[in-house]
């Protein structure tokens, strides 16, 4: 269960698995947390029959729980995979504009393959063997390149896999008509209370079934 009084995104990240990457306490600590989600649905009313519709949701917080940004925008991705990649690409673009270049970032994603691909791309910097294990769906290539560029531009990134029903970006992605007001929130560039403080040791979930270590 989440510890009382701790920021929700940080709680989720602390309690969630990070595919392919073990993150012991010394690396588990993050400065910013970014949750994203993309939705897709084919609609028969309001648009041409069968025309895809959906949305992108983004929530960014500091390690203290201070909100940096929320976005809920309409989108017309051709399928759910592309929507998920677009959402992460958008979230990383926003974060890159509002966080220091050396920020340690925790990504919260409810799409198994995308979370795995992000962490595989991080591991790829350690050797070409990991690169061969990344496989992205058709139609996501440009967004995947953008995601990788943003990841390289940040100090340290890990992706955690969370259930969609606890993803705070999920309602923003699925009902952009109801949450459009969040896009009018003032832009903020918020620093955590102490970027250098890494004394807290957060015991992560067991990583005993993973071969990779940090």
Secondary structure as the mmCIF struct_conf table of DSSP 4:
data_model
#
loop_
_struct_conf.conf_type_id
_struct_conf.id
_struct_conf.beg_label_comp_id
_struct_conf.beg_label_asym_id
_struct_conf.beg_label_seq_id
_struct_conf.end_label_comp_id
_struct_conf.end_label_asym_id
_struct_conf.end_label_seq_id
HELX_LH_PP_P HELX_LH_PP_P1 UNK A 2 UNK A 3
TURN_TY1_P TURN_TY1_P1 UNK A 4 UNK A 5
HELX_RH_AL_P HELX_RH_AL_P1 UNK A 8 UNK A 15
BEND BEND1 UNK A 16 UNK A 16
TURN_TY1_P TURN_TY1_P2 UNK A 19 UNK A 20
HELX_RH_AL_P HELX_RH_AL_P2 UNK A 25 UNK A 28
BEND BEND2 UNK A 31 UNK A 31
STRN STRN1 UNK A 32 UNK A 43
BEND BEND3 UNK A 44 UNK A 48
TURN_TY1_P TURN_TY1_P3 UNK A 49 UNK A 50
STRN STRN2 UNK A 51 UNK A 62
TURN_TY1_P TURN_TY1_P4 UNK A 63 UNK A 64
STRN STRN3 UNK A 67 UNK A 75
BEND BEND4 UNK A 78 UNK A 79
HELX_RH_AL_P HELX_RH_AL_P3 UNK A 80 UNK A 98
BEND BEND5 UNK A 99 UNK A 99
TURN_TY1_P TURN_TY1_P5 UNK A 101 UNK A 102
STRN STRN4 UNK A 104 UNK A 109
BEND BEND6 UNK A 110 UNK A 110
HELX_RH_AL_P HELX_RH_AL_P4 UNK A 112 UNK A 124
TURN_TY1_P TURN_TY1_P6 UNK A 125 UNK A 126
HELX_RH_AL_P HELX_RH_AL_P5 UNK A 128 UNK A 131
TURN_TY1_P TURN_TY1_P7 UNK A 132 UNK A 133
TURN_TY1_P TURN_TY1_P8 UNK A 138 UNK A 139
HELX_RH_AL_P HELX_RH_AL_P6 UNK A 141 UNK A 153
BEND BEND7 UNK A 154 UNK A 155
STRN STRN5 UNK A 156 UNK A 161
HELX_RH_3T_P HELX_RH_3T_P1 UNK A 164 UNK A 166
TURN_TY1_P TURN_TY1_P9 UNK A 168 UNK A 169
HELX_RH_AL_P HELX_RH_AL_P7 UNK A 170 UNK A 174
TURN_TY1_P TURN_TY1_P10 UNK A 176 UNK A 178
BEND BEND8 UNK A 179 UNK A 179
HELX_RH_3T_P HELX_RH_3T_P2 UNK A 180 UNK A 184
BEND BEND9 UNK A 185 UNK A 185
HELX_LH_PP_P HELX_LH_PP_P2 UNK A 186 UNK A 187
BEND BEND10 UNK A 193 UNK A 193
TURN_TY1_P TURN_TY1_P11 UNK A 195 UNK A 196
HELX_LH_PP_P HELX_LH_PP_P3 UNK A 203 UNK A 206
TURN_TY1_P TURN_TY1_P12 UNK A 208 UNK A 209
BEND BEND11 UNK A 211 UNK A 211
#
